[in-house]
Amino acid sequence: MKNAREQLDIITTYQELGSLRATADVCGTTHKTVARVVARHEAGVETGTRTPVVRNFDGFRELVADKVDATRGRITAKRLLPVARAAGYEGSDRNFRRLVAEVKSDWGKTRRVFRPWVHSPGEHLVIDWAEEGGWKVFCAVLAWSRVRFVRFATDMTTDTTLRLLAECLETIGGVPSVVLSDRMASLRGQIVANQVVPNGAYVRFATHYRFRPDWCEAADPESKGLVEHLAGYVQRDLIIPFADDWETVDDANASARAWCEEVNDRIHSEIAAVPAQRLVTEQAVLRPLPSLRPPLRRGETRKVDRLATVRFGSARYSVPARLVGATVEVAAVETRVVIFHLDQPVAAHPLVAPGEVSIVDAHYGGPRVTPARAVRPRSATERAFLQLGPVAEDFLRAAAAAGINKLATELAAIVGLARSWTTLEVVAALERGMTFRRFTASDIASILAAGVGVPQPSGEGNMVDLGLPEVPTRDLSAYALEGWS
């Protein structure tokens, strides 16, 4: 497009010559360009302006801008095109890619400009949790000296976080003014109006060590970049090369300690100094460690209920019965649940599913005894029947379990039989009745009338006395035929 000066030259030359081709030769252009410039001048269009071109994607610029801003410039034209098609875009894929590129370019010019964080000695310790290669990694960086601290754990609970933070402070040999973390669930209690309220355990810990807890804003690389870079460094330089050699967390932490010593003795590319050497300088301005260390819980506290059990993870685990009403600590260690009382382990169970119960018989003095409802006589007849002895109590339980109708009447009739027979005979009849499941008074009377039981041999090899009547016998010679000898 010709600029304003060139257009004025074309118009002036055309007014002098009156020919499109002659004007084109003089001005070094084509007759078509001369005709277009002259037509625009005669139509009253201001020289140097250009009629805006309406493009088929202009109506979708706002839609694309919203998506680009929401994804912080990461969304692609390929992902956005179906959305635009559904909204009515009918242009080509190439034009739409051009629109997305323009919007991203405009968005990049308006992005926040991050300002480098200038650290002061003894001021900040930045901590965070990361999960790399299936391992839970606690990372911490002392901001000014860039000393790095890395440990592995099986969980990211409050107790574990505070335990590792205490170990970190011990390692660096002092306490910074501020411990900066993201809004990790293990340390925060709640968030009110974008203000993070630390939980009680963290407040007590920070008060004991005399530092101020602080929290990062969301998506704030100025503050979290230090520790997030460390998490990536741990993955590349420690976990990927050596994780296959670790069998337990202790093995992983042994490697982590050696790795931290190694990297802290190297020159840091950002500060062009050795972090371990700068730590010596920074320790002079760190706050001293408290003389007494706070007792850190191993797990969750629970009160032992009247069943001598505690609830943990929606399951029940038994403890010694002597601890009923006491407060214990319950910790999950890999696939086991360990229960502590006064810093001593008192019970260990396999981890069970929610709703299940894990019981150790020794906690209750032995195996479970089958419960039995006590026999309590209330009438004179019941007392008279039970006076026959333990066999009578067993007979009563068996008859009740068999569902004998009018059992009280039957017992009264059996008591009446005891007046005609001896106690030993009635007791023997009751035993025989239980053996053959005969529980009525008529059954007991029949047993008594027939004789109590079957006589038993008096000893090995002796004849059984059946009590049969004696019959006259003959000698075999009485049956011999006459004439035969």
C-alpha positions in Angstrom: 0.0 0.0 0.0 1.3 3.5 -0.9 1.9 5.8 1.9 0.4 9.3 2.2 3.2 11.1 0.4 3.2 8.6 -2.6 -0.6 8.9 -2.9 -0.3 12.8 -3.0 2.3 12.5 -5.8 0.1 10.2 -7.8 -3.0 12.5 -7.4 -1.0 15.6 -8.3 0.7 14.0 -11.4 -2.7 12.6 -12.6 -4.2 16.1 -12.3 -1.4 17.5 -14.5 -1.3 14.7 -17.1 -4.9 13.3 -17.1 -3.7 9.8 -18.1 -3.5 6.8 -15.9 -0.7 5.1 -17.8 1.3 8.3 -18.1 0.9 9.0 -14.4 2.0 5.4 -13.7 5.1 5.8 -15.8 6.1 9.0 -14.0 5.4 7.7 -10.5 6.8 4.2 -11.0 3.7 2.2 -10.4 0.9 0.6 -12.4 -2.1 2.2 -13.9 -4.4 0.1 -11.7 -2.8 1.5 -8.6 -3.2 5.0 -10.0 -6.9 4.3 -10.8 -7.5 3.0 -7.3 -5.8 6.1 -5.6 -7.6 8.5 -7.8 -11.0 6.8 -7.2 -10.4 6.9 -3.4 -9.5 10.7 -3.7 -12.6 11.5 -5.8 -14.8 9.5 -3.3 -13.6 11.7 -0.5 -11.6 9.1 1.4 -8.8 10.7 3.5 -5.4 10.1 2.0 -3.3 7.7 4.0 -6.1 5.7 5.6 -7.0 2.2 4.8 -10.4 0.6 4.8 -10.4 -2.0 7.6 -10.7 -5.6 6.3 -13.3 -7.7 7.9 -12.0 -11.2 8.6 -14.1 -14.3 9.2 -12.5 -15.0 12.7 -12.9 -11.5 14.1 -16.2 -12.4 15.9 -14.4 -15.2 17.8 -11.4 -13.2 19.1 -13.0 -12.7 22.5 -13.8 -16.4 22.9 -10.2 -17.3 22.1 -8.8 -14.6 24.4 -10.8 -16.0 27.3 -9.5 -19.5 26.8 -5.9 -18.4 26.3 -6.1 -16.3 29.5 -7.7 -19.2 31.5 -5.0 -21.6 30.5 -2.2 -19.1 30.8 -1.3 -19.3 27.2 -1.0 -23.1 27.1 -4.0 -24.1 25.0 -3.5 -24.9 21.4 -5.4 -24.0 18.2 -6.1 -27.7 17.7 -7.9 -27.9 21.0 -9.7 -24.6 20.5 -11.0 -25.2 17.0 -13.8 -27.6 17.9 -15.1 -25.0 20.5 -15.0 -22.3 17.8 -16.8 -24.6 15.3 -19.5 -25.2 17.8 -19.8 -21.4 18.4 -20.3 -20.9 14.6 -16.9 -20.4 13.1 -16.9 -21.4 9.5 -13.4 -20.3 8.3 -10.4 -22.3 7.5 -8.1 -24.0 10.0 -5.2 -21.9 8.8 -7.0 -18.6 9.5 -8.0 -19.9 13.0 -4.4 -20.8 13.8 -3.4 -17.3 12.8 -6.1 -15.9 15.2 -4.8 -18.0 18.1 -1.2 -16.9 17.4 -2.2 -13.2 17.4 -4.2 -13.6 20.7 -1.3 -15.5 22.4 1.1 -12.8 21.2 -1.1 -10.0 22.7 -1.5 -12.0 25.9 2.2 -12.5 26.3 2.8 -8.7 26.1 0.4 -8.2 29.1 1.7 -11.0 31.3 3.0 -10.2 34.7 6.7 -9.4 34.8 8.3 -11.4 37.7 10.8 -9.6 39.8 13.8 -11.5 41.2 13.7 -12.3 45.0 16.6 -10.8 46.8 17.3 -13.0 49.8 18.7 -11.9 53.1 20.9 -14.1 55.4 19.0 -16.0 58.1 15.6 -14.8 56.8 13.8 -17.6 54.9 13.6 -21.4 54.8 11.3 -22.6 52.0 9.8 -26.1 52.3 7.5 -28.2 50.2 6.3 -31.8 49.6 6.7 -33.6 46.3 5.8 -37.0 44.9 8.4 -38.3 42.5 8.5 -41.9 41.1 6.1 -43.1 43.8 8.2 -41.6 46.6 7.0 -38.9 49.0 9.8 -36.3 49.2 10.2 -33.5 51.7 12.3 -30.7 50.3 13.7 -27.6 52.0 16.1 -24.8 50.8 17.7 -22.2 53.0 17.1 -19.2 50.7 20.3 -17.1 51.0 23.0 -19.9 51.3 21.0 -22.3 49.0 21.7 -25.2 51.4 19.4 -28.1 50.3 17.7 -30.6 52.6 15.9 -33.7 51.2 14.2 -36.6 53.0 11.8 -39.4 52.0 8.7 -40.6 54.0 5.8 -42.9 53.7 3.2 -40.2 54.3 2.7 -36.4 54.3 0.9 -36.0 57.6 1.3 -33.2 60.1 3.5 -35.3 62.4 5.8 -36.4 59.6 6.1 -32.9 58.2 7.0 -31.4 61.6 9.4 -34.2 62.4 11.3 -33.7 59.1 11.2 -29.9 59.6 12.7 -30.3 63.0 15.4 -32.6 61.5 16.1 -29.9 58.9 16.6 -27.2 61.5 18.9 -29.5 63.4 20.9 -30.1 60.2 21.4 -26.4 59.3 22.2 -25.6 62.9 19.8 -22.8 63.6 16.3 -21.4 63.0 15.5 -18.8 60.3 13.1 -15.9 60.9 10.4 -17.3 58.5 9.5 -20.7 57.3 7.7 -20.3 53.9 5.5 -23.1 52.6 2.7 -23.6 50.1 -0.8 -24.2 51.4 -0.1 -27.8 52.3 -3.0 -29.6 54.0 -0.7 -31.0 56.7 0.1 -27.5 58.1 -3.0 -25.4 57.4 -6.1 -25.4 59.5 -8.4 -23.4 57.2 -8.4 -20.5 54.7 -10.5 -17.4 55.5 -10.7 -14.6 52.9 -7.5 -15.9 51.3 -5.7 -15.8 54.6 -4.2 -19.2 55.7 -4.8 -20.2 59.3 -2.2 -22.7 60.5 -3.4 -25.7 62.5 -2.7 -26.0 66.2 0.2 -28.4 66.0 2.1 -26.1 63.6 1.4 -23.0 65.8 2.9 -24.8 68.8 5.9 -26.0 66.8 6.6 -22.5 65.4 6.2 -21.0 68.9 8.7 -23.5 70.4 11.3 -22.9 67.6 10.5 -19.1 67.4 9.9 -18.6 63.7 7.0 -17.1 61.8 5.0 -19.4 59.5 4.3 -17.8 56.1 2.5 -19.1 53.0 3.0 -18.7 49.3 0.4 -17.3 47.0 -1.0 -19.7 44.4 1.1 -19.8 41.1 3.8 -17.7 42.6 7.2 -18.8 41.1 9.0 -15.9 42.8 8.6 -17.6 46.2 8.2 -21.3 45.4 10.7 -21.5 42.5 13.6 -22.4 44.8 12.0 -25.5 46.3 10.2 -26.6 43.2 13.4 -26.5 41.3 14.9 -28.7 44.0 12.1 -31.2 43.6 12.9 -31.6 39.9 16.6 -31.8 40.6 16.0 -34.6 43.1 14.0 -36.5 40.6 16.6 -36.2 37.8 19.8 -36.6 39.9 18.7 -38.9 42.8 15.5 -40.8 42.3 15.8 -41.9 38.7 19.4 -43.2 39.0 19.2 -44.8 42.4 15.6 -45.7 43.3 15.9 -49.2 42.0 18.4 -50.0 44.7 16.2 -48.9 47.6 14.0 -51.4 49.5 12.9 -49.3 52.4 12.5 -45.6 53.3 15.7 -45.9 55.5 17.6 -46.9 52.4 16.2 -43.9 50.5 17.1 -41.5 53.3 20.7 -42.9 53.5 21.1 -42.0 49.9 19.4 -38.6 50.4 21.8 -37.6 53.2 24.8 -38.5 51.0 23.3 -36.7 48.1 22.7 -33.5 50.1 26.3 -33.5 51.4 27.5 -33.8 47.8 25.4 -31.1 46.2 25.9 -28.7 49.1 29.6 -28.9 48.6 29.4 -28.0 44.9 29.4 -24.5 43.5 25.8 -23.4 43.0 25.3 -22.0 39.5 23.0 -19.2 40.7 25.0 -17.7 43.5 28.5 -18.8 42.2 29.4 -20.1 45.6 29.4 -23.3 47.7 26.2 -23.5 49.8 28.0 -25.3 52.7 30.5 -22.5 52.9 27.8 -19.8 52.8 26.0 -21.7 55.6 28.9 -21.1 57.9 28.3 -17.3 57.4 24.6 -17.6 57.6 24.6 -19.6 60.9 25.9 -16.5 62.6 22.6 -14.7 62.0 20.3 -17.8 62.5 18.4 -18.0 65.7 19.7 -20.6 68.2 17.9 -24.0 68.4 15.8 -24.4 71.6 17.5 -26.4 74.3 14.5 -28.7 74.7 13.0 -30.4 71.6 9.2 -30.6 71.4 7.8 -34.1 71.7 6.5 -35.1 68.3 3.7 -37.6 68.0 4.3 -40.7 66.0 0.7 -40.8 64.8 -2.9 -40.0 65.7 -4.0 -39.9 69.3 -6.9 -42.1 70.3 -8.7 -42.9 73.5 -9.2 -46.6 74.3 -12.9 -47.4 74.6 -14.6 -49.9 76.9 -14.1 -52.7 74.5 -10.3 -52.2 74.8 -10.1 -51.1 71.2 -9.3 -47.9 69.2 -10.7 -46.7 65.9 -8.2 -45.9 63.2 -9.0 -45.5 59.5 -12.7 -46.6 60.2 -11.4 -49.9 61.6 -11.0 -51.2 65.1 -7.7 -52.5 66.7 -7.4 -54.1 70.1 -5.0 -53.0 72.9 -4.3 -54.6 76.3 -7.4 -54.4 78.5 -5.5 -52.5 81.2 -5.4 -49.4 78.9 -9.2 -48.9 78.8 -9.7 -45.2 79.1 -6.1 -44.3 78.4 -4.9 -42.2 75.5 -2.6 -43.9 73.0 -0.9 -43.0 69.7 -1.8 -44.9 66.6 0.6 -44.9 63.6 0.4 -46.7 60.2 3.8 -48.1 59.3 3.7 -49.5 55.8 1.2 -52.4 56.1 1.0 -52.5 59.9 -0.7 -50.4 62.6 1.5 -49.8 65.6 0.0 -48.5 68.9 2.1 -46.6 71.4 1.5 -45.7 75.1 4.0 -43.6 77.0 6.4 -43.9 74.1 6.3 -47.7 74.2 4.7 -49.9 71.6 1.9 -51.9 73.2 0.2 -53.5 70.2 0.8 -54.2 66.5 -1.8 -55.3 64.0 -1.9 -55.9 60.2 -3.6 -53.0 58.4 -7.3 -54.0 57.8 -10.0 -52.6 55.6 -12.5 -50.0 56.9 -15.2 -51.6 58.9 -13.1 -54.6 59.9 -11.7 -55.5 63.4 -8.3 -56.8 64.3 -8.2 -58.6 67.7 -5.3 -60.1 69.6 -6.5 -62.7 72.2 -3.7 -62.0 74.6 -5.1 -58.5 75.1 -8.2 -60.1 76.7 -6.4 -62.8 78.7 -7.0 -65.6 76.3 -9.2 -66.9 73.6 -12.8 -65.8 73.4 -15.2 -67.8 75.7 -18.5 -68.7 74.2 -21.1 -66.7 76.1 -23.8 -68.6 78.1 -26.9 -67.2 79.8 -26.8 -68.0 83.5 -29.6 -70.3 84.9 -31.5 -68.4 87.6 -34.4 -70.3 89.3 -37.3 -68.1 90.2 -40.0 -70.5 91.4 -40.0 -73.3 94.0 -40.4 -75.9 91.3 -37.3 -74.6 89.4 -35.3 -74.5 92.5 -36.3 -78.1 93.4 -35.4 -79.3 90.0 -32.0 -77.7 89.9 -31.2 -79.2 93.3 -30.8 -82.5 91.5 -27.3 -81.2 90.5 -25.4 -80.1 87.4 -27.1 -82.7 85.2 -30.4 -81.1 85.9 -29.0 -77.7 84.7 -27.7 -79.3 81.5 -31.1 -81.0 81.0 -32.9 -77.7 81.4 -30.7 -75.9 78.8 -31.1 -78.8 76.3 -34.8 -78.9 76.8 -35.1 -75.2 76.3 -33.0 -75.3 73.2 -35.2 -78.2 71.8 -38.3 -75.9 72.2 -40.2 -78.2 74.6 -43.7 -76.7 75.1 -44.9 -76.1 78.7 -41.4 -76.8 80.0 -42.2 -75.5 83.5 -45.0 -78.1 83.8 -42.7 -80.9 82.6 -40.1 -79.9 85.2 -42.8 -80.0 88.0 -43.8 -83.5 86.9 -40.1 -84.7 86.9 -39.7 -83.2 90.5 -42.8 -85.4 91.4 -41.0 -88.4 90.0 -38.1 -87.7 92.4 -40.4 -88.4 95.3 -40.9 -92.1 94.1 -37.4 -92.8 92.9 -34.0 -92.1 94.3 -32.0 -89.1 93.3 -29.4 -91.2 91.6 -32.0 -93.0 89.5 -33.6 -89.7 88.4 -30.3 -88.2 87.6 -29.3 -91.3 85.5 -32.7 -91.1 83.8 -32.1 -87.4 83.0 -28.7 -88.3 81.5 -30.3 -91.0 79.3 -33.0 -88.6 78.3 -30.4 -86.0 77.1 -28.6 -88.7 75.2 -31.7 -89.7 73.2 -33.2 -86.2 73.1 -36.2 -87.1 75.3 -37.2 -84.2 77.5 -40.8 -84.7 78.7 -41.8 -86.1 82.1 -43.4 -89.1 80.5 -40.2 -89.9 78.7 -38.3 -89.8 82.0 -41.0 -91.9 83.7 -40.6 -94.5 80.9 -36.8 -94.6 81.3 -37.3 -95.1 85.1 -39.9 -97.9 84.6 -37.7 -99.8 82.1 -34.6 -99.6 84.3 -32.0 -96.9 84.2 -29.7 -97.4 81.3 -28.0 -100.5 79.9 -25.8 -102.5 82.2 -22.1 -102.0 81.4 -19.3 -104.6 81.6 -17.7 -104.6 85.1 -14.2 -105.1 83.6 -12.3 -106.1 80.5 -13.2 -109.7 79.4 -16.1 -110.1 81.9 -19.6 -111.2 80.9 -22.2 -108.5 80.8 -25.0 -109.2 83.4 -28.2 -108.5 81.5 -30.4 -109.5 84.5 -32.3 -112.2 82.5 -34.3 -115.0 84.3 -32.5 -118.3 84.7 -33.7 -121.3 82.5 -33.2 -125.0 83.3 -30.5 -126.5 81.1 -29.8 -130.2 79.9 -26.6 -132.0 79.3 -25.9 -132.8 75.6 -26.0 -136.6 76.4 -29.7 -136.3 76.9 -30.1 -135.8 73.1 -28.1 -138.9 72.1 -30.0 -141.6 70.1 -30.4 -145.0 71.6 -28.0 -147.6 70.2 -25.4 -145.0 69.4 -22.5 -144.5 71.6 
